[in-house]
Amino acid sequence: MQSISALRAVKVAHTLVWAFFATCILALPVAAFRQDFRAATLLIAIVTLEVLVLILNRFRCPLTGVAARYTRDRSDNFDIYLPLWVARYNKQIFGALFVAGIVYTLVQWRASSGSPG
């Protein structure tokens, strides 16, 4: 029973961390649209730190290894409360959104720099 509780705790923590970074990625184009480039830069920096953590951990969240101690299940969402397809394609989906958000931010920044005023 202790393993089940520990796994649930890791899954809740992992889901909350994921939600934080997903929110940062989704907020990036909003900040750029509002021309709040300080906020956009902060969001890019926060997500970039997470990307570095993933790179240093062989493209796996460190919490995945923690969750693996408590179950033999290795489905794509064994360590997080996400639908299977989101967990499976998470890096592709949010990686593409992050890159698109950076590009949009750069476009908005350039447009705002060139305008008189």
N, C-alpha and C positions, 0 to 999 in steps of 0.2 A: 504494500500500500504506500510506503514511503516513496518508492520510485515513481509511482503515478503522480503523487503530489509534487515531487521535484520536477517531473517532466512538465506538468501543467504550469508550474511557476516559470520555468524556462520559456515555454511557449507564450505565456502572457508577456513576459519581458521582451522576448524577440518580436512579438507582434507590435508592442508599443514602440520599440526602437524603429522597426520598419515603418510604422505609421508616421513617426517623426520625420524620417528621411524622405518618405513619399510626399509628405506635406511640404517639405522644403523644396523638392523638385517641382511640385505643382504650383507653389507660390512664386517661383522664379520668374515665369513670364508675366505674372500679375505685377510684380515689383517693377519689371522692365517697362511694362505698359504704362505704369504710373510714373515712370521716369525716376523711380527711387533707386538710384544706382548704388547707393550705400547698402541698402537692404539686399539688392541683387548680388552684390559682391560678397556680402556675408553668407548668403544662401549658397553661392557657388563654393565658397571656402569650406563651409560645413560639409557639404556633400563630397567635395574633393577629399577631405580628411577621411570620410567613410570609404571612399573608393581606394584610398591608400591602405586602409586597414584590410580591405578585401584582397587587394593585390598581395600584401604581405602574408595573408593567410590562405594563399592559393585559391583566391576567388571564392572563398567560403566565409560566411559570417562566423566569428568565433563562438557564438552561441549555438551554432549547429553542432560543434564538437561537444559542448556541454550537454546538449539534449541527447546526443548519441549515447551517453553514459547510462541513460535511464530507459532505453528501449532498443529493440532490435529492428524496429520498423525503419525503413530507409526510403519511404515514399517522398516525393518532392516537398510535401508539406508536413512531414513528421515532426518538425521542430518549430512550427509557427501556425497560427490560426489564420490561414488564408485558403481560398479555394485552390484546388490542385493546379489548375491551369495558370493561375496568377503566380503561385510559388514556382512552377516549372519555368515560366518565361519572365520572371521578375527582372532579371538583369537586362534582358533584351528590351522589355517594355520601358522600364524606368531609365535605363541607359540612353535609349533613343530620346526619351522626353527630356532628360538632362542636357544632352548635346543640343537638342532643338532649343531648349531654354537659353543655353549659353549663346547660341547663334542669334536668337531673337534679341537677347540683351545687348549684344554687340551692335546689331542693326539699329536698335532704339538709341543706344548711346551715341553712335555715329550720327544719326539723324538729329539728335538733340544738340550735338556739338556744332553742327553745321548751320543751325538755324540762328538768325539774328536775335539778339535780345539779351 
